[in-house]
Amino acid sequence: FWNKPSVNRPDNVLHQKIQDIYDTYLPEWKYKRSNLDDTSRYKSIQNTISSYGFADIQFKLYYNTRILNSEEYIELLNTYSDHRALDKKIRIPFFEAIKAVIEEFDNKLTIYDTVDLYLAKKPC
């Protein structure tokens, strides 16, 4: 299983404001922006699984929606190593800015989860 949470919805004003915060604090991260069409990534993972000798690979996607408040969203961001590794001089004001903007929107942020499932057999 591989869970990929996203707030990425182009028509979502809160999402746009969060992206503006990323642009302000971490402009070099633009390349990391999530693409909702990850077909090439899914194929690459399946090819890697196959390269280790696994066969009969099955792939499925599942979707879920969660609503988080500002504290819960910051807790989620703290599970990402790239966010945790940020220097405190950037991380603290960056997280505070994100918390503030979520609180402007009734302290609710919708997360759209995409869960990849890869099943395969290891031939004897």
Secondary structure, 3 states (H helix, E strand, C coil): CEEEEECCCCCCHHHHHHHHHHHHHCHHHHHHCCCCCCHHHHHHHHHHHHHCCCEEEEEEEEEEEEEECHHHHHHHHCCCHHHHCCCHHHHHHHHHHHHHHHHHCCCCEEEEEEEEEEEEECCC
